[in-house]
Amino acid sequence: MAKKSFEENMLRLEEIVTQLEKGDVALSDSLTLFAEGTKLVESCRTELEKAEQQVVKLMKGPDGAPVETEFVSEE
């Protein structure tokens, strides 16, 4: 089974949250959905941490030492 993308995991997580918020899912199904959602959250957290590490790599100064600057959105 191929690994799903971050975006696919986020969409599935949104579906799970919507289903659980409705409150009309059987308890056993709710527990299954909750377990799946927990795994998706962890997977997404891992992907975000990897992305953050890549940004830090790009922010190294000329001498190779890390340079910390505040991320400013262009929006």
Predicted model as a PDB file, atoms N, CA, C, CB and O in Angstrom, pLDDT in the B-factor column:
MODEL        1                                                                  
ATOM      1  N   MET A   1       0.851  -1.194   0.000  1.00 58.00           N  
ATOM      2  CA  MET A   1       0.000   0.000   0.000  1.00 58.00           C  
ATOM      3  C   MET A   1       0.890   1.248   0.000  1.00 58.00           C  
ATOM      4  CB  MET A   1      -0.965   0.003   1.238  1.00 58.00           C  
ATOM      5  O   MET A   1       1.782   1.371   0.840  1.00 58.00           O  
ATOM      6  N   ALA A   2       0.654   2.166  -0.929  1.00 71.00           N  
ATOM      7  CA  ALA A   2       1.458   3.369  -1.068  1.00 71.00           C  
ATOM      8  C   ALA A   2       1.170   4.339   0.076  1.00 71.00           C  
ATOM      9  CB  ALA A   2       1.190   4.040  -2.421  1.00 71.00           C  
ATOM     10  O   ALA A   2       0.048   4.439   0.572  1.00 71.00           O  
ATOM     11  N   LYS A   3       2.219   5.043   0.473  1.00 78.00           N  
ATOM     12  CA  LYS A   3       2.069   6.042   1.524  1.00 78.00           C  
ATOM     13  C   LYS A   3       1.264   7.216   0.980  1.00 78.00           C  
ATOM     14  CB  LYS A   3       3.455   6.515   2.050  1.00 78.00           C  
ATOM     15  O   LYS A   3       1.514   7.696  -0.125  1.00 78.00           O  
ATOM     16  N   LYS A   4       0.304   7.665   1.763  1.00 87.00           N  
ATOM     17  CA  LYS A   4      -0.542   8.780   1.339  1.00 87.00           C  
ATOM     18  C   LYS A   4       0.166  10.102   1.594  1.00 87.00           C  
ATOM     19  CB  LYS A   4      -1.896   8.749   2.072  1.00 87.00           C  
ATOM     20  O   LYS A   4       1.002  10.215   2.490  1.00 87.00           O  
ATOM     21  N   SER A   5      -0.182  11.090   0.795  1.00 92.00           N  
ATOM     22  CA  SER A   5       0.420  12.407   0.934  1.00 92.00           C  
ATOM     23  C   SER A   5      -0.132  13.117   2.168  1.00 92.00           C  
ATOM     24  CB  SER A   5       0.171  13.250  -0.326  1.00 92.00           C  
ATOM     25  O   SER A   5      -1.161  12.733   2.723  1.00 92.00           O  
ATOM     26  N   PHE A   6       0.570  14.141   2.570  1.00 92.00           N  
ATOM     27  CA  PHE A   6       0.140  14.972   3.689  1.00 92.00           C  
ATOM     28  C   PHE A   6      -1.263  15.507   3.444  1.00 92.00           C  
ATOM     29  CB  PHE A   6       1.121  16.131   3.914  1.00 92.00           C  
ATOM     30  O   PHE A   6      -2.109  15.506   4.338  1.00 92.00           O  
ATOM     31  N   GLU A   7      -1.495  15.961   2.226  1.00 94.00           N  
ATOM     32  CA  GLU A   7      -2.795  16.539   1.882  1.00 94.00           C  
ATOM     33  C   GLU A   7      -3.903  15.498   1.974  1.00 94.00           C  
ATOM     34  CB  GLU A   7      -2.757  17.138   0.475  1.00 94.00           C  
ATOM     35  O   GLU A   7      -4.990  15.791   2.472  1.00 94.00           O  
ATOM     36  N   GLU A   8      -3.633  14.279   1.494  1.00 95.00           N  
ATOM     37  CA  GLU A   8      -4.624  13.204   1.584  1.00 95.00           C  
ATOM     38  C   GLU A   8      -4.915  12.862   3.044  1.00 95.00           C  
ATOM     39  CB  GLU A   8      -4.131  11.951   0.830  1.00 95.00           C  
ATOM     40  O   GLU A   8      -6.065  12.632   3.418  1.00 95.00           O  
ATOM     41  N   ASN A   9      -3.871  12.830   3.861  1.00 95.00           N  
ATOM     42  CA  ASN A   9      -4.060  12.546   5.286  1.00 95.00           C  
ATOM     43  C   ASN A   9      -4.882  13.635   5.963  1.00 95.00           C  
ATOM     44  CB  ASN A   9      -2.707  12.405   5.986  1.00 95.00           C  
ATOM     45  O   ASN A   9      -5.731  13.341   6.805  1.00 95.00           O  
ATOM     46  N   MET A  10      -4.635  14.880   5.601  1.00 95.00           N  
ATOM     47  CA  MET A  10      -5.402  15.981   6.197  1.00 95.00           C  
ATOM     48  C   MET A  10      -6.870  15.915   5.784  1.00 95.00           C  
ATOM     49  CB  MET A  10      -4.801  17.337   5.788  1.00 95.00           C  
ATOM     50  O   MET A  10      -7.759  16.153   6.602  1.00 95.00           O  
ATOM     51  N   LEU A  11      -7.123  15.592   4.516  1.00 96.00           N  
ATOM     52  CA  LEU A  11      -8.507  15.469   4.060  1.00 96.00           C  
ATOM     53  C   LEU A  11      -9.229  14.347   4.797  1.00 96.00           C  
ATOM     54  CB  LEU A  11      -8.551  15.218   2.549  1.00 96.00           C  
ATOM     55  O   LEU A  11     -10.377  14.508   5.210  1.00 96.00           O  
ATOM     56  N   ARG A  12      -8.555  13.211   4.963  1.00 97.00           N  
ATOM     57  CA  ARG A  12      -9.167  12.089   5.681  1.00 97.00           C  
ATOM     58  C   ARG A  12      -9.416  12.477   7.137  1.00 97.00           C  
ATOM     59  CB  ARG A  12      -8.266  10.828   5.603  1.00 97.00           C  
ATOM     60  O   ARG A  12     -10.454  12.130   7.701  1.00 97.00           O  
ATOM     61  N   LEU A  13      -8.479  13.188   7.743  1.00 97.00           N  
ATOM     62  CA  LEU A  13      -8.649  13.627   9.128  1.00 97.00           C  
ATOM     63  C   LEU A  13      -9.860  14.557   9.250  1.00 97.00           C  
ATOM     64  CB  LEU A  13      -7.371  14.340   9.631  1.00 97.00           C  
ATOM     65  O   LEU A  13     -10.615  14.464  10.217  1.00 97.00           O  
ATOM     66  N   GLU A  14     -10.045  15.439   8.289  1.00 97.00           N  
ATOM     67  CA  GLU A  14     -11.213  16.319   8.294  1.00 97.00           C  
ATOM     68  C   GLU A  14     -12.504  15.511   8.187  1.00 97.00           C  
ATOM     69  CB  GLU A  14     -11.126  17.331   7.143  1.00 97.00           C  
ATOM     70  O   GLU A  14     -13.490  15.822   8.854  1.00 97.00           O  
ATOM     71  N   GLU A  15     -12.498  14.473   7.347  1.00 97.00           N  
ATOM     72  CA  GLU A  15     -13.676  13.607   7.219  1.00 97.00           C  
ATOM     73  C   GLU A  15     -13.992  12.929   8.551  1.00 97.00           C  
ATOM     74  CB  GLU A  15     -13.452  12.543   6.121  1.00 97.00           C  
ATOM     75  O   GLU A  15     -15.151  12.855   8.960  1.00 97.00           O  
ATOM     76  N   ILE A  16     -12.963  12.442   9.216  1.00 97.00           N  
ATOM     77  CA  ILE A  16     -13.155  11.756  10.496  1.00 97.00           C  
ATOM     78  C   ILE A  16     -13.728  12.713  11.531  1.00 97.00           C  
ATOM     79  CB  ILE A  16     -11.825  11.161  10.999  1.00 97.00           C  
ATOM     80  O   ILE A  16     -14.664  12.366  12.252  1.00 97.00           O  
ATOM     81  N   VAL A  17     -13.172  13.910  11.605  1.00 96.00           N  
ATOM     82  CA  VAL A  17     -13.651  14.905  12.572  1.00 96.00           C  
ATOM     83  C   VAL A  17     -15.121  15.227  12.303  1.00 96.00           C  
ATOM     84  CB  VAL A  17     -12.790  16.199  12.504  1.00 96.00           C  
ATOM     85  O   VAL A  17     -15.921  15.313  13.235  1.00 96.00           O  
ATOM     86  N   THR A  18     -15.471  15.405  11.033  1.00 96.00           N  
ATOM     87  CA  THR A  18     -16.853  15.703  10.673  1.00 96.00           C  
ATOM     88  C   THR A  18     -17.785  14.578  11.112  1.00 96.00           C  
ATOM     89  CB  THR A  18     -16.974  15.933   9.164  1.00 96.00           C  
ATOM     90  O   THR A  18     -18.849  14.828  11.678  1.00 96.00           O  
ATOM     91  N   GLN A  19     -17.376  13.333  10.846  1.00 95.00           N  
ATOM     92  CA  GLN A  19     -18.202  12.187  11.245  1.00 95.00           C  
ATOM     93  C   GLN A  19     -18.375  12.134  12.764  1.00 95.00           C  
ATOM     94  CB  GLN A  19     -17.576  10.872  10.740  1.00 95.00           C  
ATOM     95  O   GLN A  19     -19.480  11.918  13.260  1.00 95.00           O  
ATOM     96  N   LEU A  20     -17.287  12.332  13.491  1.00 95.00           N  
ATOM     97  CA  LEU A  20     -17.360  12.248  14.949  1.00 95.00           C  
ATOM     98  C   LEU A  20     -18.160  13.410  15.536  1.00 95.00           C  
ATOM     99  CB  LEU A  20     -15.952  12.227  15.548  1.00 95.00           C  
ATOM    100  O   LEU A  20     -18.855  13.235  16.537  1.00 95.00           O  
ATOM    101  N   GLU A  21     -18.071  14.583  14.931  1.00 95.00           N  
ATOM    102  CA  GLU A  21     -18.823  15.737  15.429  1.00 95.00           C  
ATOM    103  C   GLU A  21     -20.322  15.558  15.253  1.00 95.00           C  
ATOM    104  CB  GLU A  21     -18.374  17.001  14.721  1.00 95.00           C  
ATOM    105  O   GLU A  21     -21.107  16.078  16.045  1.00 95.00           O  
ATOM    106  N   LYS A  22     -20.721  14.831  14.226  1.00 94.00           N  
ATOM    107  CA  LYS A  22     -22.151  14.599  14.009  1.00 94.00           C  
ATOM    108  C   LYS A  22     -22.745  13.805  15.162  1.00 94.00           C  
ATOM    109  CB  LYS A  22     -22.385  13.860  12.682  1.00 94.00           C  
ATOM    110  O   LYS A  22     -23.907  14.002  15.518  1.00 94.00           O  
ATOM    111  N   GLY A  23     -21.963  12.916  15.744  1.00 91.00           N  
ATOM    112  CA  GLY A  23     -22.428  12.156  16.894  1.00 91.00           C  
ATOM    113  C   GLY A  23     -23.366  11.014  16.576  1.00 91.00           C  
ATOM    114  O   GLY A  23     -23.953  10.431  17.487  1.00 91.00           O  
ATOM    115  N   ASP A  24     -23.522  10.678  15.309  1.00 92.00           N  
ATOM    116  CA  ASP A  24     -24.443   9.595  14.965  1.00 92.00           C  
ATOM    117  C   ASP A  24     -23.712   8.311  14.548  1.00 92.00           C  
ATOM    118  CB  ASP A  24     -25.367  10.044  13.845  1.00 92.00           C  
ATOM    119  O   ASP A  24     -24.282   7.452  13.876  1.00 92.00           O  
ATOM    120  N   VAL A  25     -22.458   8.198  14.953  1.00 92.00           N  
ATOM    121  CA  VAL A  25     -21.658   7.013  14.651  1.00 92.00           C  
ATOM    122  C   VAL A  25     -21.699   6.085  15.865  1.00 92.00           C  
ATOM    123  CB  VAL A  25     -20.181   7.401  14.285  1.00 92.00           C  
ATOM    124  O   VAL A  25     -21.602   6.534  17.007  1.00 92.00           O  
ATOM    125  N   ALA A  26     -21.843   4.795  15.603  1.00 95.00           N  
ATOM    126  CA  ALA A  26     -21.861   3.812  16.696  1.00 95.00           C  
ATOM    127  C   ALA A  26     -20.562   3.897  17.495  1.00 95.00           C  
ATOM    128  CB  ALA A  26     -22.062   2.372  16.143  1.00 95.00           C  
ATOM    129  O   ALA A  26     -19.521   4.274  16.957  1.00 95.00           O  
ATOM    130  N   LEU A  27     -20.626   3.548  18.773  1.00 94.00           N  
ATOM    131  CA  LEU A  27     -19.472   3.654  19.653  1.00 94.00           C  
ATOM    132  C   LEU A  27     -18.268   2.896  19.099  1.00 94.00           C  
ATOM    133  CB  LEU A  27     -19.822   3.134  21.037  1.00 94.00           C  
ATOM    134  O   LEU A  27     -17.163   3.438  19.074  1.00 94.00           O  
ATOM    135  N   SER A  28     -18.459   1.663  18.658  1.00 95.00           N  
ATOM    136  CA  SER A  28     -17.330   0.884  18.143  1.00 95.00           C  
ATOM    137  C   SER A  28     -16.727   1.553  16.910  1.00 95.00           C  
ATOM    138  CB  SER A  28     -17.775  -0.550  17.803  1.00 95.00           C  
ATOM    139  O   SER A  28     -15.508   1.564  16.740  1.00 95.00           O  
ATOM    140  N   ASP A  29     -17.582   2.109  16.050  1.00 96.00           N  
ATOM    141  CA  ASP A  29     -17.084   2.824  14.871  1.00 96.00           C  
ATOM    142  C   ASP A  29     -16.380   4.118  15.274  1.00 96.00           C  
ATOM    143  CB  ASP A  29     -18.238   3.131  13.900  1.00 96.00           C  
ATOM    144  O   ASP A  29     -15.384   4.504  14.661  1.00 96.00           O  
ATOM    145  N   SER A  30     -16.896   4.784  16.302  1.00 95.00           N  
ATOM    146  CA  SER A  30     -16.256   6.004  16.797  1.00 95.00           C  
ATOM    147  C   SER A  30     -14.856   5.713  17.296  1.00 95.00           C  
ATOM    148  CB  SER A  30     -17.087   6.636  17.913  1.00 95.00           C  
ATOM    149  O   SER A  30     -13.924   6.475  17.038  1.00 95.00           O  
ATOM    150  N   LEU A  31     -14.709   4.610  18.009  1.00 96.00           N  
ATOM    151  CA  LEU A  31     -13.386   4.242  18.514  1.00 96.00           C  
ATOM    152  C   LEU A  31     -12.427   3.925  17.372  1.00 96.00           C  
ATOM    153  CB  LEU A  31     -13.491   3.042  19.457  1.00 96.00           C  
ATOM    154  O   LEU A  31     -11.253   4.292  17.424  1.00 96.00           O  
ATOM    155  N   THR A  32     -12.920   3.250  16.350  1.00 97.00           N  
ATOM    156  CA  THR A  32     -12.099   2.941  15.184  1.00 97.00           C  
ATOM    157  C   THR A  32     -11.681   4.224  14.469  1.00 97.00           C  
ATOM    158  CB  THR A  32     -12.860   2.014  14.218  1.00 97.00           C  
ATOM    159  O   THR A  32     -10.519   4.382  14.093  1.00 97.00           O  
ATOM    160  N   LEU A  33     -12.632   5.137  14.285  1.00 97.00           N  
ATOM    161  CA  LEU A  33     -12.327   6.411  13.647  1.00 97.00           C  
ATOM    162  C   LEU A  33     -11.345   7.224  14.479  1.00 97.00           C  
ATOM    163  CB  LEU A  33     -13.606   7.208  13.419  1.00 97.00           C  
ATOM    164  O   LEU A  33     -10.431   7.847  13.938  1.00 97.00           O  
ATOM    165  N   PHE A  34     -11.535   7.217  15.789  1.00 96.00           N  
ATOM    166  CA  PHE A  34     -10.632   7.952  16.678  1.00 96.00           C  
ATOM    167  C   PHE A  34      -9.212   7.408  16.559  1.00 96.00           C  
ATOM    168  CB  PHE A  34     -11.118   7.866  18.141  1.00 96.00           C  
ATOM    169  O   PHE A  34      -8.254   8.179  16.488  1.00 96.00           O  
ATOM    170  N   ALA A  35      -9.073   6.077  16.537  1.00 97.00           N  
ATOM    171  CA  ALA A  35      -7.749   5.456  16.414  1.00 97.00           C  
ATOM    172  C   ALA A  35      -7.105   5.824  15.082  1.00 97.00           C  
ATOM    173  CB  ALA A  35      -7.855   3.921  16.547  1.00 97.00           C  
ATOM    174  O   ALA A  35      -5.914   6.131  15.024  1.00 97.00           O  
ATOM    175  N   GLU A  36      -7.897   5.792  14.013  1.00 97.00           N  
ATOM    176  CA  GLU A  36      -7.366   6.177  12.694  1.00 97.00           C  
ATOM    177  C   GLU A  36      -6.943   7.646  12.705  1.00 97.00           C  
ATOM    178  CB  GLU A  36      -8.425   5.930  11.579  1.00 97.00           C  
ATOM    179  O   GLU A  36      -5.884   8.001  12.187  1.00 97.00           O  
ATOM    180  N   GLY A  37      -7.779   8.490  13.298  1.00 97.00           N  
ATOM    181  CA  GLY A  37      -7.463   9.913  13.382  1.00 97.00           C  
ATOM    182  C   GLY A  37      -6.191  10.183  14.166  1.00 97.00           C  
ATOM    183  O   GLY A  37      -5.400  11.052  13.799  1.00 97.00           O  
ATOM    184  N   THR A  38      -5.996   9.443  15.240  1.00 97.00           N  
ATOM    185  CA  THR A  38      -4.785   9.602  16.045  1.00 97.00           C  
ATOM    186  C   THR A  38      -3.546   9.270  15.223  1.00 97.00           C  
ATOM    187  CB  THR A  38      -4.847   8.711  17.297  1.00 97.00           C  
ATOM    188  O   THR A  38      -2.537   9.970  15.304  1.00 97.00           O  
ATOM    189  N   LYS A  39      -3.620   8.206  14.434  1.00 97.00           N  
ATOM    190  CA  LYS A  39      -2.487   7.833  13.573  1.00 97.00           C  
ATOM    191  C   LYS A  39      -2.239   8.895  12.505  1.00 97.00           C  
ATOM    192  CB  LYS A  39      -2.741   6.466  12.907  1.00 97.00           C  
ATOM    193  O   LYS A  39      -1.093   9.215  12.189  1.00 97.00           O  
ATOM    194  N   LEU A  40      -3.318   9.432  11.956  1.00 96.00           N  
ATOM    195  CA  LEU A  40      -3.173  10.477  10.947  1.00 96.00           C  
ATOM    196  C   LEU A  40      -2.542  11.739  11.533  1.00 96.00           C  
ATOM    197  CB  LEU A  40      -4.530  10.809  10.335  1.00 96.00           C  
ATOM    198  O   LEU A  40      -1.702  12.368  10.889  1.00 96.00           O  
ATOM    199  N   VAL A  41      -2.938  12.108  12.742  1.00 96.00           N  
ATOM    200  CA  VAL A  41      -2.365  13.282  13.401  1.00 96.00           C  
ATOM    201  C   VAL A  41      -0.865  13.093  13.578  1.00 96.00           C  
ATOM    202  CB  VAL A  41      -3.045  13.534  14.769  1.00 96.00           C  
ATOM    203  O   VAL A  41      -0.084  14.005  13.308  1.00 96.00           O  
ATOM    204  N   GLU A  42      -0.466  11.917  14.027  1.00 96.00           N  
ATOM    205  CA  GLU A  42       0.959  11.642  14.234  1.00 96.00           C  
ATOM    206  C   GLU A  42       1.716  11.693  12.914  1.00 96.00           C  
ATOM    207  CB  GLU A  42       1.153  10.271  14.902  1.00 96.00           C  
ATOM    208  O   GLU A  42       2.817  12.240  12.844  1.00 96.00           O  
ATOM    209  N   SER A  43       1.129  11.124  11.874  1.00 94.00           N  
ATOM    210  CA  SER A  43       1.762  11.152  10.549  1.00 94.00           C  
ATOM    211  C   SER A  43       1.921  12.590  10.058  1.00 94.00           C  
ATOM    212  CB  SER A  43       0.933  10.331   9.535  1.00 94.00           C  
ATOM    213  O   SER A  43       2.975  12.956   9.538  1.00 94.00           O  
ATOM    214  N   CYS A  44       0.884  13.398  10.221  1.00 95.00           N  
ATOM    215  CA  CYS A  44       0.940  14.793   9.798  1.00 95.00           C  
ATOM    216  C   CYS A  44       1.968  15.568  10.614  1.00 95.00           C  
ATOM    217  CB  CYS A  44      -0.439  15.447   9.927  1.00 95.00           C  
ATOM    218  O   CYS A  44       2.698  16.397  10.070  1.00 95.00           O  
ATOM    219  N   ARG A  45       2.028  15.302  11.906  1.00 95.00           N  
ATOM    220  CA  ARG A  45       3.002  15.971  12.779  1.00 95.00           C  
ATOM    221  C   ARG A  45       4.424  15.646  12.308  1.00 95.00           C  
ATOM    222  CB  ARG A  45       2.805  15.535  14.268  1.00 95.00           C  
ATOM    223  O   ARG A  45       5.282  16.526  12.259  1.00 95.00           O  
ATOM    224  N   THR A  46       4.662  14.388  11.967  1.00 94.00           N  
ATOM    225  CA  THR A  46       5.980  13.969  11.486  1.00 94.00           C  
ATOM    226  C   THR A  46       6.336  14.701  10.195  1.00 94.00           C  
ATOM    227  CB  THR A  46       6.015  12.444  11.263  1.00 94.00           C  
ATOM    228  O   THR A  46       7.460  15.178  10.035  1.00 94.00           O  
ATOM    229  N   GLU A  47       5.377  14.785   9.278  1.00 92.00           N  
ATOM    230  CA  GLU A  47       5.622  15.474   8.005  1.00 92.00           C  
ATOM    231  C   GLU A  47       5.909  16.961   8.239  1.00 92.00           C  
ATOM    232  CB  GLU A  47       4.409  15.308   7.059  1.00 92.00           C  
ATOM    233  O   GLU A  47       6.789  17.531   7.594  1.00 92.00           O  
ATOM    234  N   LEU A  48       5.181  17.580   9.147  1.00 91.00           N  
ATOM    235  CA  LEU A  48       5.411  19.000   9.435  1.00 91.00           C  
ATOM    236  C   LEU A  48       6.781  19.217  10.072  1.00 91.00           C  
ATOM    237  CB  LEU A  48       4.311  19.544  10.358  1.00 91.00           C  
ATOM    238  O   LEU A  48       7.448  20.209   9.781  1.00 91.00           O  
ATOM    239  N   GLU A  49       7.202  18.298  10.937  1.00 89.00           N  
ATOM    240  CA  GLU A  49       8.525  18.408  11.551  1.00 89.00           C  
ATOM    241  C   GLU A  49       9.619  18.263  10.494  1.00 89.00           C  
ATOM    242  CB  GLU A  49       8.701  17.342  12.652  1.00 89.00           C  
ATOM    243  O   GLU A  49      10.624  18.971  10.544  1.00 89.00           O  
ATOM    244  N   LYS A  50       9.431  17.356   9.542  1.00 88.00           N  
ATOM    245  CA  LYS A  50      10.398  17.205   8.450  1.00 88.00           C  
ATOM    246  C   LYS A  50      10.484  18.489   7.635  1.00 88.00           C  
ATOM    247  CB  LYS A  50      10.012  16.021   7.539  1.00 88.00           C  
ATOM    248  O   LYS A  50      11.575  18.940   7.286  1.00 88.00           O  
ATOM    249  N   ALA A  51       9.335  19.068   7.336  1.00 86.00           N  
ATOM    250  CA  ALA A  51       9.306  20.310   6.565  1.00 86.00           C  
ATOM    251  C   ALA A  51      10.020  21.421   7.328  1.00 86.00           C  
ATOM    252  CB  ALA A  51       7.851  20.722   6.249  1.00 86.00           C  
ATOM    253  O   ALA A  51      10.770  22.200   6.740  1.00 86.00           O  
ATOM    254  N   GLU A  52       9.790  21.492   8.625  1.00 83.00           N  
ATOM    255  CA  GLU A  52      10.443  22.506   9.455  1.00 83.00           C  
ATOM    256  C   GLU A  52      11.955  22.320   9.431  1.00 83.00           C  
ATOM    257  CB  GLU A  52       9.920  22.442  10.903  1.00 83.00           C  
ATOM    258  O   GLU A  52      12.699  23.297   9.352  1.00 83.00           O  
ATOM    259  N   GLN A  53      12.411  21.079   9.499  1.00 79.00           N  
ATOM    260  CA  GLN A  53      13.843  20.799   9.459  1.00 79.00           C  
ATOM    261  C   GLN A  53      14.443  21.219   8.124  1.00 79.00           C  
ATOM    262  CB  GLN A  53      14.106  19.313   9.710  1.00 79.00           C  
ATOM    263  O   GLN A  53      15.575  21.703   8.087  1.00 79.00           O  
ATOM    264  N   GLN A  54      13.712  21.046   7.027  1.00 77.00           N  
ATOM    265  CA  GLN A  54      14.203  21.471   5.724  1.00 77.00           C  
ATOM    266  C   GLN A  54      14.328  22.989   5.671  1.00 77.00           C  
ATOM    267  CB  GLN A  54      13.276  20.972   4.609  1.00 77.00           C  
ATOM    268  O   GLN A  54      15.276  23.514   5.087  1.00 77.00           O  
ATOM    269  N   VAL A  55      13.386  23.690   6.270  1.00 77.00           N  
ATOM    270  CA  VAL A  55      13.453  25.141   6.300  1.00 77.00           C  
ATOM    271  C   VAL A  55      14.668  25.585   7.094  1.00 77.00           C  
ATOM    272  CB  VAL A  55      12.170  25.736   6.898  1.00 77.00           C  
ATOM    273  O   VAL A  55      15.357  26.524   6.696  1.00 77.00           O  
ATOM    274  N   VAL A  56      14.939  24.927   8.208  1.00 67.00           N  
ATOM    275  CA  VAL A  56      16.101  25.276   9.016  1.00 67.00           C  
ATOM    276  C   VAL A  56      17.379  25.059   8.208  1.00 67.00           C  
ATOM    277  CB  VAL A  56      16.132  24.442  10.320  1.00 67.00           C  
ATOM    278  O   VAL A  56      18.294  25.879   8.282  1.00 67.00           O  
ATOM    279  N   LYS A  57      17.461  23.975   7.440  1.00 67.00           N  
ATOM    280  CA  LYS A  57      18.632  23.729   6.605  1.00 67.00           C  
ATOM    281  C   LYS A  57      18.840  24.866   5.617  1.00 67.00           C  
ATOM    282  CB  LYS A  57      18.490  22.401   5.859  1.00 67.00           C  
ATOM    283  O   LYS A  57      19.974  25.263   5.352  1.00 67.00           O  
ATOM    284  N   LEU A  58      17.760  25.386   5.078  1.00 69.00           N  
ATOM    285  CA  LEU A  58      17.859  26.460   4.109  1.00 69.00           C  
ATOM    286  C   LEU A  58      18.266  27.780   4.755  1.00 69.00           C  
ATOM    287  CB  LEU A  58      16.545  26.622   3.388  1.00 69.00           C  
ATOM    288  O   LEU A  58      18.664  28.716   4.061  1.00 69.00           O  
ATOM    289  N   MET A  59      18.169  27.858   6.062  1.00 75.00           N  
ATOM    290  CA  MET A  59      18.453  29.095   6.767  1.00 75.00           C  
ATOM    291  C   MET A  59      19.869  29.133   7.353  1.00 75.00           C  
ATOM    292  CB  MET A  59      17.443  29.292   7.864  1.00 75.00           C  
ATOM    293  O   MET A  59      20.151  29.945   8.234  1.00 75.00           O  
ATOM    294  N   LYS A  60      20.768  28.250   6.865  1.00 77.00           N  
ATOM    295  CA  LYS A  60      22.142  28.272   7.368  1.00 77.00           C  
ATOM    296  C   LYS A  60      22.869  29.492   6.815  1.00 77.00           C  
ATOM    297  CB  LYS A  60      22.893  26.968   6.985  1.00 77.00           C  
ATOM    298  O   LYS A  60      22.677  29.900   5.670  1.00 77.00           O  
ATOM    299  N   GLY A  61      23.704  30.052   7.667  1.00 82.00           N  
ATOM    300  CA  GLY A  61      24.484  31.209   7.261  1.00 82.00           C  
ATOM    301  C   GLY A  61      25.664  30.804   6.385  1.00 82.00           C  
ATOM    302  O   GLY A  61      25.873  29.615   6.144  1.00 82.00           O  
ATOM    303  N   PRO A  62      26.435  31.774   5.905  1.00 84.00           N  
ATOM    304  CA  PRO A  62      27.551  31.496   5.004  1.00 84.00           C  
ATOM    305  C   PRO A  62      28.624  30.590   5.627  1.00 84.00           C  
ATOM    306  CB  PRO A  62      28.181  32.797   4.571  1.00 84.00           C  
ATOM    307  O   PRO A  62      29.323  29.866   4.918  1.00 84.00           O  
ATOM    308  N   ASP A  63      28.742  30.638   6.942  1.00 88.00           N  
ATOM    309  CA  ASP A  63      29.738  29.788   7.604  1.00 88.00           C  
ATOM    310  C   ASP A  63      29.161  28.426   7.991  1.00 88.00           C  
ATOM    311  CB  ASP A  63      30.282  30.488   8.846  1.00 88.00           C  
ATOM    312  O   ASP A  63      29.841  27.620   8.626  1.00 88.00           O  
ATOM    313  N   GLY A  64      27.918  28.172   7.611  1.00 82.00           N  
ATOM    314  CA  GLY A  64      27.281  26.890   7.909  1.00 82.00           C  
ATOM    315  C   GLY A  64      26.555  26.862   9.242  1.00 82.00           C  
ATOM    316  O   GLY A  64      25.829  25.912   9.535  1.00 82.00           O  
ATOM    317  N   ALA A  65      26.740  27.881  10.040  1.00 82.00           N  
ATOM    318  CA  ALA A  65      26.063  27.948  11.333  1.00 82.00           C  
ATOM    319  C   ALA A  65      24.606  28.328  11.103  1.00 82.00           C  
ATOM    320  CB  ALA A  65      26.761  28.968  12.284  1.00 82.00           C  
ATOM    321  O   ALA A  65      24.299  29.146  10.236  1.00 82.00           O  
ATOM    322  N   PRO A  66      23.707  27.728  11.889  1.00 80.00           N  
ATOM    323  CA  PRO A  66      22.295  28.068  11.703  1.00 80.00           C  
ATOM    324  C   PRO A  66      22.003  29.517  12.052  1.00 80.00           C  
ATOM    325  CB  PRO A  66      21.425  27.160  12.541  1.00 80.00           C  
ATOM    326  O   PRO A  66      22.512  30.058  13.034  1.00 80.00           O  
ATOM    327  N   VAL A  67      21.177  30.121  11.228  1.00 78.00           N  
ATOM    328  CA  VAL A  67      20.745  31.491  11.452  1.00 78.00           C  
ATOM    329  C   VAL A  67      19.246  31.438  11.676  1.00 78.00           C  
ATOM    330  CB  VAL A  67      21.125  32.436  10.249  1.00 78.00           C  
ATOM    331  O   VAL A  67      18.491  31.047  10.785  1.00 78.00           O  
ATOM    332  N   GLU A  68      18.814  31.834  12.869  1.00 74.00           N  
ATOM    333  CA  GLU A  68      17.393  31.824  13.173  1.00 74.00           C  
ATOM    334  C   GLU A  68      16.775  33.169  12.844  1.00 74.00           C  
ATOM    335  CB  GLU A  68      17.157  31.473  14.642  1.00 74.00           C  
ATOM    336  O   GLU A  68      17.201  34.217  13.330  1.00 74.00           O  
ATOM    337  N   THR A  69      15.749  33.100  11.994  1.00 72.00           N  
ATOM    338  CA  THR A  69      14.998  34.305  11.684  1.00 72.00           C  
ATOM    339  C   THR A  69      13.525  33.952  11.782  1.00 72.00           C  
ATOM    340  CB  THR A  69      15.362  34.870  10.266  1.00 72.00           C  
ATOM    341  O   THR A  69      13.141  32.795  11.612  1.00 72.00           O  
ATOM    342  N   GLU A  70      12.719  34.939  12.055  1.00 66.00           N  
ATOM    343  CA  GLU A  70      11.287  34.715  12.157  1.00 66.00           C  
ATOM    344  C   GLU A  70      10.706  34.506  10.765  1.00 66.00           C  
ATOM    345  CB  GLU A  70      10.594  35.896  12.869  1.00 66.00           C  
ATOM    346  O   GLU A  70      11.015  35.252   9.836  1.00 66.00           O  
ATOM    347  N   PHE A  71       9.858  33.481  10.627  1.00 65.00           N  
ATOM    348  CA  PHE A  71       9.201  33.243   9.342  1.00 65.00           C  
ATOM    349  C   PHE A  71       8.116  34.279   9.172  1.00 65.00           C  
ATOM    350  CB  PHE A  71       8.615  31.802   9.252  1.00 65.00           C  
ATOM    351  O   PHE A  71       7.252  34.438  10.034  1.00 65.00           O  
ATOM    352  N   VAL A  72       8.164  34.979   8.062  1.00 65.00           N  
ATOM    353  CA  VAL A  72       7.179  36.019   7.770  1.00 65.00           C  
ATOM    354  C   VAL A  72       6.428  35.608   6.509  1.00 65.00           C  
ATOM    355  CB  VAL A  72       7.860  37.430   7.596  1.00 65.00           C  
ATOM    356  O   VAL A  72       7.029  35.415   5.452  1.00 65.00           O  
ATOM    357  N   SER A  73       5.133  35.480   6.628  1.00 60.00           N  
ATOM    358  CA  SER A  73       4.309  35.118   5.479  1.00 60.00           C  
ATOM    359  C   SER A  73       4.253  36.276   4.505  1.00 60.00           C  
ATOM    360  CB  SER A  73       2.891  34.716   5.920  1.00 60.00           C  
ATOM    361  O   SER A  73       4.259  37.444   4.894  1.00 60.00           O  
ATOM    362  N   GLU A  74       4.196  35.920   3.216  1.00 63.00           N  
ATOM    363  CA  GLU A  74       4.121  36.961   2.194  1.00 63.00           C  
ATOM    364  C   GLU A  74       2.688  37.390   1.921  1.00 63.00           C  
ATOM    365  CB  GLU A  74       4.762  36.480   0.911  1.00 63.00           C  
ATOM    366  O   GLU A  74       2.458  38.233   1.054  1.00 63.00           O  
ATOM    367  N   GLU A  75       1.727  36.835   2.634  1.00 59.00           N  
ATOM    368  CA  GLU A  75       0.320  37.182   2.418  1.00 59.00           C  
ATOM    369  C   GLU A  75      -0.009  38.530   2.978  1.00 59.00           C  
ATOM    370  CB  GLU A  75      -0.584  36.150   3.031  1.00 59.00           C  
ATOM    371  O   GLU A  75      -1.152  38.977   2.882  1.00 59.00           O  
TER     372      GLU A  75                                                      
ENDMDL                                                                          
END                                                                             
